[in-house]
Amino acid sequence: MTQKVLSFDLGGTKLAAGVVSNQGKVLCETRVPAEFSRGKEAVIRQIVGIGKTFLKRFEDINTVGVASAGPLDPIKGVLLDPTNFVSKKGRWGRVNFTDLLEKKLNRRILLENDAAAAILAEHWVGAARGYDNAMILTLGTGLGTGVICNGKLVRVGSYLHTEAGHMIIGHNDRSALCGCGNLGCAEAYLSGKLFAKRTSALLGSEKTADEITTLAKRKNPIALKAFDEYADWMAVALCNFYRIFNPEIFVFTGGFAAASPLFLPQTHRKLTQLLNSSPATKTRVKAPRLCVSALNNDAGLIGAAYHAVHSR
């Protein structure tokens, strides 16, 4: 019997919503810019309004899954002042998210980190299916990470999720200010938003990540050099992640993953070099597989549904 779940995927700039079956198929969906500039109340109104529209159409839905950028507590259903949820009205602070939405939508709400939801989706019906050890990197406003080890989702202390995007790989690099406030986080180099900010400074004018990608495809030397450096930083980050989690595969998703032809081949070569740099290494380490998600940026929606279905 087909079961349906209403799913949301809330990121630093966008809000996606859709109905997902218990086989991992997205039956319908919508995507809109999240109204962060108007504050958290406006974004919550967006979620509720879209949710009510879907629930009128699919009256048999009784469970809602939400994938959100973090940090967050998925057990208590609380947002813990998400790093990239900020506007002129200030940061969000602590929000009892599932309690709030349950009152407004009159349905059970299950909350999961967006990157954790994405790796669950990839492990269920995507590129990581069949792998017991896998890691996902979501390349967008921030750098989200989710990990499957020995077939199970990794949670860290207090049931929170990995925040590997805030591993510092460029200590005291003042050109790499992260949204968390530290210098040199992996996110400061690898998120699409902060890559664009760093590269715009080199170009002398403000550009989006998509515009810089176009410049690189047109052989602009500054843009090409920026992608070369991006590949190097990505390899450094992946080497660290590999040493900690030992994944067989890294999956890339999010809007900036579309630029992967400009950095992924070089990243793989550099990563292979880093993993085999020790002269004492007698057995050559095979670099893990690197690939881009084929779920069409639906991994968050699908993973939120998976979490909702399997958390009963």
C-alpha positions as CSV (number, residue, x, y, z in Angstrom):
1,M,0.0,0.0,0.0
2,T,1.4,3.4,-1.0
3,Q,1.8,5.8,1.9
4,K,2.3,9.5,1.3
5,V,4.3,12.0,3.3
6,L,4.3,15.8,3.0
7,S,7.9,16.8,2.9
8,F,9.7,20.2,3.3
9,D,13.3,21.1,2.6
10,L,14.3,24.4,4.1
11,G,17.7,25.8,3.1
12,G,19.4,29.1,3.4
13,T,17.6,30.6,0.4
14,K,14.9,28.2,-0.8
15,L,11.9,26.4,0.5
16,A,10.9,23.2,-1.3
17,A,7.8,21.2,-0.5
18,G,6.3,18.1,-2.0
19,V,4.4,14.8,-1.5
20,V,6.7,11.7,-1.4
21,S,5.6,8.1,-1.5
22,N,7.0,5.4,0.9
23,Q,8.9,4.1,-2.2
24,G,10.9,7.3,-2.4
25,K,9.1,8.8,-5.4
26,V,8.3,12.5,-5.5
27,L,4.7,12.7,-6.6
28,C,4.5,16.5,-6.8
29,E,6.5,19.5,-5.6
30,T,6.9,23.2,-5.5
31,R,9.9,25.5,-4.9
32,V,9.9,29.1,-3.8
33,P,12.5,31.5,-2.4
34,A,12.3,31.4,1.4
35,E,11.4,34.8,2.8
36,F,14.3,35.1,5.2
37,S,14.6,38.8,4.6
38,R,11.2,39.2,6.4
39,G,12.2,37.2,9.4
40,K,11.4,33.8,10.8
41,E,7.7,34.5,11.3
42,A,7.4,35.1,7.5
43,V,9.2,31.8,6.7
44,I,7.0,29.9,9.1
45,R,3.9,31.4,7.5
46,Q,5.2,30.2,4.1
47,I,5.7,26.7,5.4
48,V,2.2,26.6,6.9
49,G,0.5,28.1,3.9
50,I,2.1,25.7,1.4
51,G,1.5,22.8,3.8
52,K,-2.2,23.6,4.1
53,T,-2.5,23.7,0.3
54,F,-1.0,20.3,-0.1
55,L,-3.0,18.8,2.8
56,K,-6.3,20.0,1.2
57,R,-5.3,18.1,-2.0
58,F,-4.0,15.0,-0.2
59,E,-6.3,14.5,2.7
60,D,-4.9,11.0,3.5
61,I,-1.5,12.5,4.6
62,N,-1.0,12.3,8.4
63,T,2.7,12.7,8.7
64,V,5.0,15.6,7.7
65,G,8.8,15.4,7.4
66,V,10.9,18.5,7.5
67,A,14.6,18.7,6.4
68,S,16.2,21.9,7.5
69,A,19.6,23.5,7.6
70,G,21.1,23.3,11.1
71,P,22.2,23.1,13.7
72,L,19.1,21.4,15.1
73,D,18.0,18.7,17.5
74,P,16.0,16.2,15.6
75,I,14.8,14.3,18.7
76,K,13.3,17.4,20.4
77,G,12.3,19.0,17.1
78,V,14.2,22.2,17.9
79,L,16.1,24.5,15.6
80,L,19.3,25.7,17.4
81,D,19.9,29.1,15.8
82,P,20.7,27.8,12.3
83,T,23.9,29.4,11.0
84,N,22.5,30.7,7.7
85,F,19.0,31.7,8.9
86,V,19.7,35.4,9.3
87,S,18.3,38.7,8.1
88,K,18.2,42.3,9.1
89,K,15.7,41.3,11.7
90,G,18.4,39.2,13.3
91,R,19.1,35.5,13.9
92,W,16.4,32.9,14.6
93,G,17.6,31.7,18.0
94,R,16.1,28.6,19.5
95,V,12.8,27.6,17.9
96,N,10.5,24.8,19.1
97,F,9.9,24.0,15.4
98,T,7.9,20.8,15.4
99,D,5.6,21.9,18.3
100,L,4.8,25.1,16.4
101,L,4.1,23.4,13.1
102,E,2.1,20.6,14.7
103,K,-0.3,23.2,16.2
104,K,-0.7,24.9,12.8
105,L,-0.9,21.9,10.5
106,N,-2.6,19.4,12.9
107,R,-0.2,16.7,11.8
108,R,2.7,14.8,13.3
109,I,5.9,16.6,12.3
110,L,9.4,14.9,12.1
111,L,12.4,17.1,11.9
112,E,15.8,16.2,10.4
113,N,18.9,18.0,9.4
114,D,18.9,18.7,5.6
115,A,22.3,17.0,4.9
116,A,21.4,14.0,7.1
117,A,18.1,13.7,5.2
118,A,20.0,14.0,1.9
119,I,22.4,11.1,2.7
120,L,19.4,9.0,3.9
121,A,17.8,9.6,0.5
122,E,20.9,8.7,-1.4
123,H,21.3,5.6,0.6
124,W,17.7,4.7,0.1
125,V,17.1,5.4,-3.6
126,G,20.1,7.3,-4.9
127,A,23.8,7.2,-5.6
128,A,24.8,5.7,-2.3
129,R,22.4,2.8,-2.5
130,G,24.3,-0.4,-1.9
131,Y,27.1,1.3,0.0
132,D,27.4,0.8,3.8
133,N,29.7,3.8,4.2
134,A,28.9,7.1,2.4
135,M,29.1,10.8,3.0
136,I,27.2,13.7,1.3
137,L,28.2,17.3,0.9
138,T,25.5,19.8,0.2
139,L,27.0,22.8,-1.7
140,G,24.7,25.8,-1.4
141,T,24.4,28.7,1.0
142,G,26.4,26.6,3.4
143,L,28.2,23.3,3.4
144,G,26.1,20.6,5.0
145,T,27.4,17.1,5.7
146,G,25.7,13.8,6.3
147,V,27.3,10.4,7.0
148,I,26.3,6.8,6.8
149,C,28.6,4.4,8.6
150,N,28.1,0.7,8.6
151,G,24.7,1.2,7.1
152,K,23.4,3.6,9.8
153,L,23.1,7.4,9.9
154,V,25.8,9.0,12.1
155,R,24.6,11.1,15.0
156,V,27.1,12.8,17.3
157,G,26.7,13.9,20.9
158,S,23.1,14.7,22.1
159,Y,21.7,13.1,19.0
160,L,22.9,16.0,16.8
161,H,24.3,15.7,13.3
162,T,27.8,16.1,12.0
163,E,28.9,19.7,11.5
164,A,31.9,18.8,9.4
165,G,31.4,21.9,7.3
166,H,32.8,23.9,10.2
167,M,36.0,21.9,10.5
168,I,38.7,24.5,10.2
169,I,41.1,23.8,7.3
170,G,42.5,27.3,6.8
171,H,43.4,28.6,10.3
172,N,43.3,32.4,10.6
173,D,42.7,32.9,6.8
174,R,41.0,36.4,6.9
175,S,39.8,35.9,3.3
176,A,37.7,33.0,4.5
177,L,35.1,34.3,7.0
178,C,32.5,31.7,7.7
179,G,28.8,32.4,8.6
180,C,29.5,30.8,12.0
181,G,32.0,33.6,12.7
182,N,35.2,31.6,12.5
183,L,37.9,32.0,9.9
184,G,38.9,29.1,7.6
185,C,36.0,26.7,8.0
186,A,35.6,24.2,5.1
187,E,32.2,26.0,4.5
188,A,34.0,29.3,4.0
189,Y,35.9,27.8,1.0
190,L,33.4,25.3,-0.4
191,S,29.8,26.7,-0.1
192,G,28.6,28.2,-3.3
193,K,27.7,31.5,-1.6
194,L,31.1,32.0,0.0
195,F,33.0,30.8,-3.0
196,A,31.3,33.5,-5.0
197,K,32.1,36.1,-2.3
198,R,35.8,35.2,-2.3
199,T,36.0,35.0,-6.1
200,S,34.1,38.3,-6.6
201,A,36.8,40.0,-4.5
202,L,39.4,38.8,-7.1
203,L,37.2,39.8,-10.0
204,G,36.6,43.3,-8.7
205,S,32.9,43.1,-9.0
206,E,30.1,41.1,-7.2
207,K,29.2,37.9,-9.0
208,T,27.0,35.0,-8.2
209,A,28.3,31.4,-8.2
210,D,26.4,30.8,-11.4
211,E,28.0,33.8,-13.1
212,I,31.4,32.8,-12.0
213,T,30.8,29.3,-13.4
214,T,29.8,30.8,-16.7
215,L,33.0,32.9,-16.7
216,A,35.1,29.8,-16.1
217,K,33.4,28.0,-19.0
218,R,34.4,30.9,-21.1
219,K,38.0,30.5,-20.0
220,N,38.2,33.6,-17.8
221,P,41.6,33.1,-16.2
222,I,40.6,34.5,-12.7
223,A,37.5,32.2,-12.6
224,L,39.5,29.2,-13.8
225,K,42.1,29.8,-11.1
226,A,39.4,30.2,-8.5
227,F,38.0,26.7,-9.4
228,D,41.5,25.2,-9.3
229,E,41.9,26.5,-5.8
230,Y,38.4,25.3,-4.9
231,A,39.3,21.8,-6.1
232,D,42.4,21.9,-3.9
233,W,40.5,23.0,-0.8
234,M,37.8,20.4,-1.6
235,A,40.5,17.7,-1.7
236,V,41.9,18.8,1.6
237,A,38.4,18.7,3.2
238,L,37.6,15.3,1.7
239,C,40.9,13.9,2.9
240,N,40.1,14.9,6.5
241,F,36.5,13.5,6.2
242,Y,37.9,10.3,4.7
243,R,40.3,9.8,7.6
244,I,37.5,10.3,10.1
245,F,34.6,8.4,8.5
246,N,36.2,6.2,5.8
247,P,33.4,6.5,3.3
248,E,33.4,4.4,0.1
249,I,31.6,7.2,-1.8
250,F,31.2,11.0,-1.5
251,V,28.0,12.4,-3.0
252,F,27.6,16.1,-3.9
253,T,24.3,17.8,-4.1
254,G,22.9,21.4,-3.8
255,G,22.9,24.2,-6.4
256,F,26.7,24.5,-6.7
257,A,27.1,20.8,-7.4
258,A,26.1,21.7,-11.0
259,A,29.6,23.2,-11.4
260,S,31.2,19.9,-10.6
261,P,32.8,19.4,-14.1
262,L,35.0,22.4,-13.2
263,F,36.4,21.0,-10.0
264,L,35.6,17.3,-9.5
265,P,38.3,15.7,-11.7
266,Q,41.0,17.8,-10.2
267,T,39.6,17.1,-6.7
268,H,39.8,13.4,-7.3
269,R,43.5,13.6,-8.5
270,K,44.5,15.8,-5.6
271,L,42.6,13.6,-3.1
272,T,44.4,10.5,-4.4
273,Q,47.8,12.3,-3.9
274,L,46.9,13.3,-0.4
275,L,45.8,9.8,0.6
276,N,49.1,8.3,-0.7
277,S,51.5,11.1,0.3
278,S,53.3,9.1,3.0
279,P,56.6,7.5,1.8
280,A,56.0,4.8,4.4
281,T,52.7,3.7,2.7
282,K,53.3,0.3,1.1
283,T,49.8,-0.3,-0.1
284,R,48.3,2.4,-2.3
285,V,45.0,3.8,-1.0
286,K,42.2,3.9,-3.6
287,A,40.4,7.2,-3.4
288,P,36.7,6.9,-2.7
289,R,34.2,7.4,-5.5
290,L,33.1,11.0,-6.1
291,C,29.8,11.6,-7.8
292,V,27.0,14.1,-8.1
293,S,23.5,13.2,-6.9
294,A,21.0,12.1,-9.6
295,L,18.0,13.0,-7.4
296,N,17.6,16.4,-9.1
297,N,17.9,18.3,-5.8
298,D,15.1,16.3,-4.3
299,A,17.3,14.5,-1.8
300,G,16.2,16.7,1.0
301,L,12.5,16.1,0.3
302,I,13.0,12.3,-0.1
303,G,15.2,12.0,3.0
304,A,12.7,14.0,5.1
305,A,10.0,11.5,4.0
306,Y,12.3,8.5,4.8
307,H,12.9,9.9,8.3
308,A,9.2,10.5,8.8
309,V,8.2,7.0,7.7
310,H,11.0,5.2,9.6
311,S,10.8,7.1,12.9
312,R,7.5,5.7,14.1
